[in-house]
């Protein structure tokens, strides 16, 4: 195995063009586990840690530009206001050591359906900035996942940044696991209310071959909130509305039976998480309206 260590982004792109099968590594929290267990034996490893721009982030007017190697701990400590859903998801990743090394860019590159950042990225609305010596392209995150641990990157491309829409309303993340820490998700769910556009987005993890958006559920809820005047009135959501949203989210799943949980359990759990996170986010929206009572949220066990 040959070890490549580019000192600049340009060197990294040139090395990737010369060795398309080279596996990029920054935190190494996924790649090194696979190598140590002999599940993967690449011909080349490419260390990206010396490239400064991959560790940088910037808050713009509408989006946050997150360098591919920015660790989860930085998202938690510095970007919880702009990216609350992603910050909540980041809290659930591994241990403090893993959160200090692992990154959203690495999670995207691995493209595991159980990756904790994926549901929050889908719910917030994100684009992956991929670059090669041929140029740059922006891939909507919902189009980035192409199969189990497969992504839309070309052989010569590397992830440079993730562009994530700043929150304009409450966001939540929930995860079911076999214990409270250091666990791969049995299933996960994230929801984001977007009052400015009067839309709702959601993301489901570990309940299909890829992370998915429950589009039928999003469309139903968006229409129900608009037609019922909920955005303007801030009225309490009806149980039937929440129940229908939950059922549609569960219906968007295509899970498997494995050692962590059955397909039936995953569908049921996604429905429960969808209903509960919708309740938490809506109460937060209502509480932050004039005259409302603010409801503080956090990553929840459903």
C-alpha positions as CSV (number, residue, x, y, z in Angstrom):
1,X,0.0,0.0,0.0
2,X,1.4,3.4,-1.1
3,X,0.9,6.5,1.1
4,X,0.3,9.8,-0.7
5,X,0.5,13.0,1.3
6,X,-0.3,16.1,-0.9
7,X,0.6,19.5,0.6
8,X,-2.0,21.5,-1.3
9,X,-5.4,21.0,-2.9
10,X,-3.9,21.2,-6.3
11,X,-1.5,18.4,-5.5
12,X,-4.4,16.3,-4.1
13,X,-6.4,16.7,-7.3
14,X,-3.4,15.8,-9.4
15,X,-2.6,12.7,-7.3
16,X,-6.3,11.6,-7.5
17,X,-6.2,12.0,-11.3
18,X,-3.0,9.9,-11.5
19,X,-4.3,7.3,-9.0
20,X,-8.1,7.2,-9.3
21,X,-8.4,4.3,-6.9
22,X,-6.6,6.2,-4.1
23,X,-8.7,6.3,-1.0
24,X,-8.7,9.8,0.7
25,X,-8.3,9.8,4.4
26,X,-8.6,12.7,6.9
27,X,-10.0,11.5,10.2
28,X,-9.8,7.9,9.2
29,X,-12.6,6.8,11.6
30,X,-14.2,4.7,8.9
31,X,-11.4,3.8,6.5
32,X,-8.9,2.7,9.2
33,X,-11.5,0.3,10.7
34,X,-12.1,-1.3,7.3
35,X,-8.3,-1.7,6.8
36,X,-7.7,-3.0,10.3
37,X,-10.3,-5.7,9.8
38,X,-9.0,-6.5,6.3
39,X,-12.3,-5.5,4.7
40,X,-10.5,-3.1,2.4
41,X,-7.0,-3.1,1.0
42,X,-6.5,-0.1,-1.3
43,X,-3.4,0.3,-3.4
44,X,-3.0,4.0,-2.3
45,X,-4.1,6.0,0.7
46,X,-4.2,9.8,0.3
47,X,-3.7,11.8,3.5
48,X,-5.6,15.1,3.2
49,X,-4.7,16.5,6.6
50,X,-2.1,19.0,5.4
51,X,-4.6,20.8,3.2
52,X,-5.8,23.9,5.2
53,X,-8.9,24.8,3.2
54,X,-10.5,21.4,4.0
55,X,-10.5,22.4,7.7
56,X,-12.2,25.8,7.1
57,X,-15.8,26.8,7.3
58,X,-17.6,30.0,6.5
59,X,-21.1,31.4,7.3
60,X,-22.7,33.2,4.4
61,X,-25.9,35.0,4.0
62,X,-27.9,31.9,3.2
63,X,-25.6,28.9,3.5
64,X,-22.7,27.6,5.5
65,X,-19.7,26.4,3.6
66,X,-18.3,23.5,5.5
67,X,-14.8,22.1,4.5
68,X,-14.8,18.4,4.0
69,X,-12.4,17.8,7.0
70,X,-14.1,20.1,9.5
71,X,-14.7,17.7,12.5
72,X,-18.0,17.1,14.2
73,X,-16.8,18.7,17.4
74,X,-16.4,22.0,15.5
75,X,-19.9,21.8,14.1
76,X,-21.2,21.2,17.7
77,X,-19.2,24.0,19.3
78,X,-19.3,26.7,16.5
79,X,-22.3,26.1,14.2
80,X,-25.2,24.9,16.4
81,X,-27.1,28.1,15.7
82,X,-26.8,27.9,11.9
83,X,-26.9,24.1,11.6
84,X,-28.9,22.9,14.6
85,X,-30.0,19.6,13.0
86,X,-26.5,18.7,12.0
87,X,-25.1,19.7,15.4
88,X,-27.6,17.5,17.1
89,X,-26.7,14.6,14.9
90,X,-23.0,15.3,15.5
91,X,-23.6,14.9,19.2
92,X,-24.6,11.3,18.6
93,X,-21.5,10.3,16.6
94,X,-19.2,7.8,18.4
95,X,-17.0,9.1,21.2
96,X,-15.3,12.5,21.9
97,X,-12.2,11.1,20.2
98,X,-14.2,10.2,17.0
99,X,-16.1,13.5,17.0
100,X,-12.7,15.3,17.2
101,X,-11.4,13.4,14.1
102,X,-14.4,12.4,12.0
103,X,-16.0,14.8,9.6
104,X,-19.2,15.3,7.5
105,X,-17.1,15.0,4.4
106,X,-15.8,11.6,5.5
107,X,-19.3,10.5,6.3
108,X,-20.4,11.5,2.8
109,X,-17.5,9.7,1.2
110,X,-18.2,6.5,3.1
111,X,-21.9,6.8,2.1
112,X,-23.1,4.3,4.6
113,X,-26.9,4.3,4.9
114,X,-26.3,4.5,8.7
115,X,-24.2,7.6,8.6
116,X,-25.4,10.0,11.3
117,X,-25.0,13.2,9.3
118,X,-27.0,12.1,6.3
119,X,-30.6,12.6,7.6
120,X,-29.7,16.1,8.9
121,X,-28.1,17.1,5.6
122,X,-31.2,15.9,3.7
123,X,-33.5,17.8,6.0
124,X,-31.5,21.0,5.9
125,X,-30.9,21.0,2.2
126,X,-27.2,20.6,1.2
127,X,-25.0,20.4,-1.8
128,X,-21.7,18.5,-2.1
129,X,-19.0,20.4,-3.9
130,X,-16.9,17.9,-5.8
131,X,-13.7,18.8,-7.7
132,X,-11.2,17.2,-10.0
133,X,-8.6,18.5,-12.4
134,X,-11.5,18.7,-14.9
135,X,-13.4,21.2,-12.9
136,X,-16.0,21.6,-10.1
137,X,-19.6,20.5,-9.8
138,X,-22.3,20.8,-7.2
139,X,-24.3,17.7,-6.3
140,X,-27.6,18.0,-4.4
141,X,-27.2,15.7,-1.4
142,X,-30.3,13.7,-2.2
143,X,-28.6,12.8,-5.5
144,X,-25.2,12.0,-3.9
145,X,-26.1,8.5,-2.5
146,X,-26.3,6.0,-5.3
147,X,-26.3,2.7,-3.4
148,X,-25.1,0.9,-0.2
149,X,-21.8,2.7,0.5
150,X,-21.7,4.1,-3.0
151,X,-21.8,7.8,-4.0
152,X,-22.0,9.9,-7.1
153,X,-18.3,11.0,-7.1
154,X,-16.3,10.3,-10.3
155,X,-13.1,8.3,-9.9
156,X,-10.9,11.4,-10.1
157,X,-13.1,13.6,-7.8
158,X,-12.7,14.6,-4.2
159,X,-15.1,16.3,-1.8
160,X,-14.0,19.9,-1.1
161,X,-16.9,21.5,0.7
162,X,-20.5,20.9,1.8
163,X,-22.8,23.8,1.3
164,X,-25.7,23.6,3.8
165,X,-28.7,26.0,4.0
166,X,-28.7,28.0,7.3
167,X,-31.7,27.2,9.5
168,X,-34.6,29.5,9.2
169,X,-36.7,27.4,11.6
170,X,-36.5,24.6,14.1
171,X,-34.7,21.4,13.3
172,X,-34.5,18.1,15.1
173,X,-32.6,14.7,14.9
174,X,-33.5,11.4,16.5
175,X,-31.7,8.1,16.5
176,X,-32.5,4.6,17.7
177,X,-29.6,2.4,18.8
178,X,-29.0,-0.6,20.9
179,X,-27.4,1.6,23.6
180,X,-27.1,5.4,24.3
181,X,-23.5,6.0,23.0
182,X,-20.9,4.5,20.6
183,X,-23.5,2.9,18.5
184,X,-24.4,2.5,14.8
185,X,-27.9,3.7,14.2
186,X,-30.6,1.1,13.9
187,X,-32.5,3.9,12.2
188,X,-32.4,7.7,12.3
189,X,-34.6,10.6,11.4
190,X,-34.2,14.3,11.0
191,X,-36.7,17.1,10.3
192,X,-36.4,20.8,9.4
193,X,-39.1,23.4,9.3
194,X,-38.5,26.1,6.7
195,X,-41.0,28.9,7.6
196,X,-39.6,31.3,5.0
197,X,-40.5,29.0,2.1
198,X,-43.3,27.3,4.2
199,X,-41.9,23.9,3.5
200,X,-40.8,20.9,5.5
201,X,-37.9,18.6,4.7
202,X,-36.9,15.4,6.4
203,X,-34.3,12.7,6.1
204,X,-34.3,9.0,7.0
205,X,-31.1,7.0,7.8
206,X,-30.4,3.3,8.1
207,X,-33.9,2.2,6.9
208,X,-33.2,1.8,3.1
209,X,-30.2,1.1,0.9
210,X,-29.4,4.8,0.9
211,X,-30.4,7.7,3.1
212,X,-33.7,9.0,1.7
213,X,-36.1,11.9,1.9
214,X,-39.7,10.9,2.5
215,X,-41.1,13.2,-0.2
216,X,-44.7,12.1,0.0
217,X,-44.7,12.9,3.7
218,X,-43.0,16.3,3.1
219,X,-45.5,17.2,0.5
220,X,-48.4,16.1,2.6
221,X,-47.3,18.1,5.7
222,X,-46.4,21.2,3.7
223,X,-49.8,21.3,2.1
224,X,-51.6,20.6,5.3
225,X,-49.8,23.3,7.2
226,X,-50.5,25.8,4.4
227,X,-54.1,24.9,3.8
228,X,-54.9,24.7,7.5
229,X,-53.3,28.1,8.2
230,X,-50.9,26.6,10.7
231,X,-47.9,28.7,9.7
232,X,-49.9,31.9,10.4
233,X,-51.9,30.8,13.4
234,X,-49.3,28.7,15.2
235,X,-52.1,26.4,16.2
236,X,-51.4,23.0,17.8
237,X,-51.1,20.3,15.2
238,X,-53.9,17.8,15.1
239,X,-53.1,14.2,16.1
240,X,-54.4,12.9,12.8
241,X,-52.1,15.2,10.8
242,X,-49.1,14.0,12.8
243,X,-50.2,10.4,12.5
244,X,-50.5,10.7,8.7
245,X,-47.1,12.3,8.4
246,X,-45.6,9.5,10.5
247,X,-47.2,6.8,8.4
248,X,-46.0,8.3,5.2
249,X,-42.4,8.5,6.6
250,X,-42.6,4.9,7.6
251,X,-43.9,4.0,4.1
252,X,-40.8,5.7,2.6
253,X,-38.5,3.1,4.2
254,X,-37.1,0.0,2.5
255,X,-35.3,-1.6,5.4
256,X,-33.6,-5.0,5.9
257,X,-33.5,-7.5,8.7
258,X,-30.1,-7.6,10.3
259,X,-28.4,-8.2,13.7
260,X,-29.3,-4.6,14.8
261,X,-33.0,-4.8,14.1
262,X,-35.8,-6.2,11.9
263,X,-37.3,-4.4,8.9
264,X,-40.6,-4.2,10.7
265,X,-39.0,-2.6,13.8
266,X,-37.2,-0.1,11.7
267,X,-40.4,1.0,9.9
268,X,-42.2,1.3,13.2
269,X,-39.4,3.2,14.8
270,X,-39.1,5.7,11.9
271,X,-42.8,6.4,12.2
272,X,-42.5,7.0,16.0
273,X,-39.4,9.3,15.4
274,X,-41.2,11.2,12.7
275,X,-44.3,11.9,14.9
276,X,-42.2,12.9,17.9
277,X,-39.7,15.1,16.1
278,X,-42.5,16.8,14.3
279,X,-44.1,17.6,17.7
280,X,-40.8,18.9,19.1
281,X,-40.1,21.1,16.1
282,X,-43.6,22.5,15.8
283,X,-43.8,23.3,19.5
284,X,-40.4,25.1,19.1
285,X,-41.8,27.0,16.2
286,X,-44.9,28.0,18.1
287,X,-42.9,29.0,21.2
288,X,-40.6,31.3,19.2
289,X,-43.6,33.2,17.7
290,X,-44.5,36.5,19.4
291,X,-46.1,35.7,22.7
292,X,-45.1,32.1,22.6
293,X,-43.1,30.1,25.1
294,X,-39.8,28.8,23.7
295,X,-39.2,25.1,23.9
296,X,-35.6,24.1,24.0
297,X,-34.7,20.9,22.1
298,X,-31.9,18.5,21.9
299,X,-31.0,15.2,20.2
300,X,-33.6,12.7,21.5
301,X,-34.0,9.0,22.0
302,X,-37.3,8.1,20.4
